[in-house]
Every structure is written in C-alpha cells, then in structure tokens.
Amino acid sequence: MKAEPAKEKPGMEARYLTDENGKRIGVVLDIEEYERLREIEDEMEDIRRFDKAMAERERGESDAILWEQVRDEIGSEYEEPMG
C-alpha cells in the first residue's frame, strides 16, 4: 500500500492510499479537515430535516407550527431563543 498526495481543492490536505496496482483504496485526512467535514455533514442533515419538515407542513402532513406563530400566540413576554 502506498500513499500519494491528493490533488483536490486548495487547502484540503489529503493523501490517497493505493494498492499495488495504483488503484485508490482509501484516503488519509488531517484531523482538523475530518472534523470540518463532519460538521458540514451534521449541518447538511439539519438542512435536510428542515426541508423535509417544511415540505410535510406545506402538504398538510405535519402538525408542526412555525416559531413566529408560537411567539405571536404566547405574546411578547417570551424572548426569542439564542442561536
């Protein structure tokens, strides 16, 4: 098995692992890059869930209500959540 530098996006530090025939069989990333990609993955999952919930709501398949509607119903004494 051999490691060769990846020629990907600037700033992405990765090395491909290859077999004896030169076929790529794996990749090695710096831990910071791996953690950054995991964070992006988590954010994308949140976006997918939000999009799904909104589509279900628009089709009338969900009883979820928007934060703005809740806020208006309970009044201005409640502060908006942080974040």
N, C-alpha and C positions, 0 to 999 in steps of 0.2 A: 504494500500500500504506500502511496506517495501523496504528498500534499503540494498543491500548486496554488499560487495566488489567484484570487478571483478578479476578474476584470468587469466589475459591476459599477454601480453608482459611485460617484466621488464620496469619500468619507466612509464607505462601507468596507470594513476590514474583515475579509472572509478568505478562507483557504478551502479549496476543494480537495477531498480525499478521492484518490483514483485507484482502481485495481491495476493488476499487471498489464492489462490491455489498454490502459488510459481512460477507461470508462469512469465517469464520475459516480461515486457511490455514497458520498457524504460531504458535509461542509463543517468547517470549524469557524465559529464566530467569537469575537471578544465578548465577555460577559455583559459589558455595557450595551453593545449592539443587540445581543439576545434579549436583554431586559427591555430595551426600547421597542423591539418588535413585539414582545409580549404585551406591553402597554397598548400599542396600536391595535393588537388583536382584541384586547379587552374593550377598547373604545369602539371598535367596529361591531362587536357583539352587542354593545349597548345601543348603537345606532340601528342595527337590525331589529332588535327587540322593540325599540321605539317605533320604527316604521311599521312593523307588524301590528302593534297595538293601535296605531293611528288608522291603518287600513281596516282593521276589525271594527273600530269605532265608526268609521265612515260607512261601513256596510251594515251597521246596526247589530253587529255580532258581539259587542262588548258593552258592559255597563260602566266602564271607566269614564271618569269625568276629568276635564282639564283643571289644572291648578288655578287658573284665573277664575273659573266658575266657583270653585271651592272658596277662594278668597272673597269673592263678591257675596257669596251666601253667608259666610260667617262674619263678615264685616271687616273694617279696617283695624280693629284692635289686635289682629293677628299679624305678626311680621312675616315677610317672605322668607323662605328657607335660604340658608347660606349656600353658596356654591354655584 
